[in-house]
């Protein structure tokens, strides 16, 4: 807030009625913030990320062979993969 107690234009519903051109801008910024939050939350579920080093310091060893852990897999269908002969069970 400024010293005079006025709020910047576009931050209240009353001022948005006077300046309707700010609505798409606020919607785009809000959508971007939600999308970035979703993407960071999705990345935090990766097997390369270890949040609990005491009980599970190596979570990438618990990943199944045919489990998809990528955000988007364009060419591979992980459900149909078969385990190679020489790969040991960890």
FINUKOL-574632 format. One record per atom (N, C-alpha, C, O, CB): x negated, y, z. Coordinates in steps of 0.05 Angstrom, whole numbers, padded with zeros to 5 digits, always signed. Glycine has a CB too. Layout:
# residues N
XYZ
...
END
This chain:
# residues 90
-00017-00024+00000
+00000+00000+00000
-00018+00025+00000
-00039+00026+00012
+00019+00000+00024
-00008+00044-00013
-00022+00070-00013
-00016+00085+00013
+00000+00076+00029
-00014+00087-00038
-00030+00106+00016
-00027+00122+00041
+00001+00134+00043
+00011+00138+00065
-00047+00144+00042
+00014+00139+00021
+00041+00151+00022
+00063+00131+00027
+00086+00138+00030
+00046+00166-00004
+00056+00105+00029
+00075+00084+00034
+00089+00073+00009
+00107+00057+00012
+00096+00095+00052
+00080+00081-00014
+00092+00071-00039
+00078+00045-00047
+00054+00041-00042
+00089+00092-00062
+00094+00028-00059
+00084+00003-00069
+00079+00005-00099
+00093+00020-00113
+00104-00021-00063
+00059-00008-00109
+00052-00007-00137
+00075-00017-00154
+00090-00036-00146
+00026-00024-00143
+00079-00005-00177
+00102-00012-00194
+00100-00041-00203
+00079-00051-00212
+00102+00006-00219
+00122-00055-00202
+00123-00083-00211
+00121-00103-00188
+00123-00127-00194
+00102-00087-00230
+00117-00094-00164
+00114-00113-00142
+00140-00117-00126
+00141-00135-00109
+00092-00104-00123
+00160-00102-00132
+00186-00106-00119
+00207-00110-00141
+00203-00102-00164
+00193-00082-00100
+00230-00121-00133
+00251-00126-00152
+00263-00099-00161
+00270-00097-00185
+00274-00143-00139
+00264-00080-00144
+00274-00054-00151
+00257-00041-00173
+00268-00029-00192
+00276-00036-00127
+00231-00043-00171
+00213-00030-00191
+00213-00047-00217
+00208-00036-00238
+00185-00028-00179
+00218-00073-00215
+00219-00089-00239
+00244-00082-00256
+00244-00086-00280
+00220-00119-00232
+00265-00073-00243
+00289-00064-00258
+00282-00039-00274
+00294-00035-00296
+00312-00059-00239
+00264-00023-00264
+00256+00002-00279
+00236-00005-00300
+00234+00009-00321
+00245+00022-00259
+00220-00026-00297
+00198-00033-00316
+00202-00062-00324
+00186-00079-00315
+00170-00028-00303
+00221-00069-00341
+00226-00097-00348
+00204-00109-00365
+00203-00133-00368
+00253-00099-00363
+00187-00092-00377
+00165-00103-00393
+00144-00117-00376
+00127-00132-00387
+00153-00081-00409
+00144-00114-00350
+00125-00127-00332
+00134-00156-00326
+00117-00171-00316
+00122-00112-00307
+00158-00163-00331
+00168-00190-00324
+00153-00212-00339
+00145-00232-00326
+00198-00192-00330
+00149-00210-00366
+00133-00231-00379
+00104-00233-00369
+00093-00255-00368
+00133-00226-00409
+00093-00211-00362
+00065-00211-00351
+00064-00226-00325
+00047-00243-00320
+00055-00182-00348
+00083-00220-00307
+00083-00233-00281
+00090-00263-00285
+00079-00280-00270
+00104-00220-00263
+00107-00270-00303
+00113-00298-00309
+00089-00313-00319
+00084-00336-00311
+00137-00300-00329
+00074-00300-00337
+00050-00313-00348
+00028-00317-00327
+00016-00338-00326
+00039-00297-00372
+00025-00297-00310
+00005-00300-00288
+00013-00321-00268
-00003-00337-00259
+00001-00272-00274
+00039-00322-00262
+00049-00342-00243
+00046-00370-00255
+00039-00389-00241
+00078-00337-00237
+00053-00374-00281
+00050-00399-00294
+00021-00408-00295
+00014-00432-00291
+00062-00399-00322
+00003-00389-00300
-00026-00396-00300
-00036-00404-00273
-00052-00423-00271
-00041-00372-00309
-00026-00391-00252
-00034-00399-00225
-00024-00426-00217
-00038-00442-00205
-00024-00378-00204
+00001-00433-00225
+00012-00459-00219
-00003-00480-00235
-00009-00502-00224
+00042-00460-00226
-00009-00475-00260
-00023-00494-00277
-00051-00499-00266
-00060-00522-00266
-00025-00484-00305
-00065-00478-00258
-00092-00482-00247
-00092-00498-00221
-00109-00515-00217
-00106-00455-00242
-00072-00493-00204
-00069-00508-00179
-00064-00537-00185
-00075-00555-00172
-00047-00496-00162
-00046-00543-00204
-00040-00571-00211
-00065-00585-00222
-00070-00607-00215
-00018-00572-00232
-00080-00571-00239
-00103-00583-00251
-00125-00589-00230
-00138-00610-00231
-00115-00565-00273
-00129-00571-00212
-00148-00576-00190
-00139-00599-00172
-00156-00615-00163
-00153-00550-00174
-00113-00600-00167
-00103-00622-00150
-00107-00649-00165
-00113-00669-00153
-00073-00618-00143
-00103-00649-00191
-00106-00673-00207
-00136-00681-00208
-00142-00705-00207
-00096-00669-00236
-00154-00662-00210
-00182-00669-00211
-00192-00679-00184
-00211-00695-00183
-00198-00644-00219
-00179-00671-00162
-00188-00680-00136
-00182-00709-00131
-00193-00721-00112
-00175-00663-00115
-00165-00722-00148
-00159-00750-00145
-00177-00768-00160
-00173-00792-00161
-00130-00755-00153
-00198-00757-00172
-00217-00772-00188
-00234-00790-00170
-00238-00784-00147
-00235-00754-00204
-00244-00812-00181
-00260-00830-00165
-00288-00819-00159
-00302-00829-00142
-00262-00857-00178
-00296-00798-00174
-00321-00786-00169
-00320-00767-00145
-00341-00758-00135
-00331-00771-00193
-00297-00761-00135
-00293-00743-00112
-00290-00760-00087
-00272-00777-00085
-00269-00725-00117
-00307-00754-00067
-00306-00769-00042
-00299-00749-00020
-00315-00732-00013
-00332-00784-00036
-00275-00751-00009
-00266-00733+00012
-00272-00743+00039
-00276-00728+00058
-00236-00727+00009
-00274-00770+00042
-00278-00782+00068
-00303-00799+00067
-00302-00822+00058
-00253-00799+00077
-00325-00788+00076
-00351-00803+00073
-00355-00823+00095
-00373-00840+00093
-00374-00783+00074
-00338-00823+00116
-00342-00842+00138
-00330-00870+00132
-00342-00890+00136
-00330-00831+00163
-00305-00870+00122
-00292-00895+00117
-00295-00905+00089
-00294-00930+00084
-00262-00893+00124
-00298-00887+00069
-00301-00896+00041
-00321-00878+00027
-00313-00860+00012
-00273-00895+00027
-00347-00882+00031
-00367-00864+00019
-00371-00869-00011
-00381-00851-00024
-00393-00868+00033
-00362-00892-00022
-00366-00898-00050
-00339-00906-00062
-00335-00930-00067
-00387-00920-00054
-00320-00887-00067
-00294-00895-00077
-00294-00905-00105
-00275-00919-00113
-00275-00871-00075
-00314-00899-00121
-00315-00908-00149
-00319-00938-00151
-00316-00949-00172
-00337-00893-00164
-00327-00951-00129
-00331-00980-00130
-00304-00995-00126
-00303-01019-00131
-00350-00989-00108
-00283-00981-00118
-00257-00993-00114
-00239-00989-00138
-00215-00996-00136
-00244-00982-00089
-00249-00980-00160
-00232-00975-00184
-00230-01001-00200
-00250-01015-00205
-00245-00953-00202
-00205-01008-00207
-00201-01032-00224
-00211-01027-00252
-00214-01004-00261
-00171-01039-00224
-00218-01049-00265
-00229-01047-00292
-00211-01033-00312
-00220-01017-00328
-00237-01074-00302
-00185-01040-00311
-00166-01029-00331
-00150-01006-00319
-00127-01001-00329
-00148-01051-00340
-00160-00991-00300
-00146-00969-00288
-00154-00943-00302
-00178-00937-00304
-00151-00967-00258
-00135-00928-00311
-00141-00902-00325
-00145-00881-00304
-00127-00876-00288
-00118-00894-00345
-00168-00868-00304
-00174-00847-00285
-00180-00821-00299
-00187-00801-00286
-00197-00855-00267
-00177-00820-00325
-00181-00795-00340
-00156-00779-00341
-00134-00790-00338
-00191-00801-00369
-00159-00753-00344
-00135-00736-00345
-00119-00741-00371
-00095-00742-00371
-00143-00706-00344
-00134-00745-00393
-00121-00751-00419
-00139-00770-00434
-00162-00763-00440
-00115-00724-00435
-00128-00792-00442
-00143-00812-00457
-00130-00813-00485
-00109-00825-00488
-00144-00840-00443
-00143-00802-00505
-00131-00800-00531
-00132-00826-00547
-00113-00832-00561
-00145-00779-00547
-00153-00842-00544
-00157-00865-00562
-00155-00892-00547
-00152-00912-00560
-00183-00863-00575
-00156-00892-00521
-00158-00917-00507
-00132-00923-00492
-00119-00905-00480
-00181-00917-00487
-00124-00948-00493
-00102-00958-00476
-00114-00976-00455
-00121-00999-00461
-00079-00973-00493
-00117-00967-00432
-00132-00981-00411
-00118-01006-00401
-00130-01023-00389
-00137-00963-00388
-00092-01008-00406
-00077-01031-00396
-00085-01057-00411
-00084-01079-00400
-00047-01027-00400
-00094-01054-00436
-00100-01077-00452
-00130-01085-00451
-00137-01105-00463
-00093-01071-00481
-00146-01071-00436
-00174-01078-00434
-00179-01104-00418
-00165-01109-00399
-00190-01055-00422
-00198-01119-00427
-00205-01143-00412
-00233-01140-00401
-00250-01126-00412
-00204-01168-00431
-00237-01152-00378
-00263-01150-00364
-00285-01165-00379
-00281-01188-00388
-00260-01161-00335
-00308-01153-00383
-00330-01167-00397
-00340-01190-00380
-00337-01191-00356
-00353-01147-00403
-00352-01210-00394
-00361-01234-00381
-00382-01229-00360
-00381-01240-00338
-00371-01254-00402
-00402-01213-00366
-00425-01210-00348
-00421-01189-00326
-00440-01185-00310
-00448-01202-00364
-00398-01176-00324
-00395-01156-00304
-00389-01168-00276
-00370-01184-00274
-00372-01136-00311
-00405-01162-00256
-00400-01173-00230
-00377-01159-00215
-00371-01136-00221
-00425-01172-00213
-00365-01173-00196
-00345-01160-00179
-00359-01146-00156
-00375-01158-00142
-00325-01182-00168
-00352-01121-00153
-00365-01106-00131
-00345-01104-00108
-00351-01092-00087
-00374-01077-00140
END
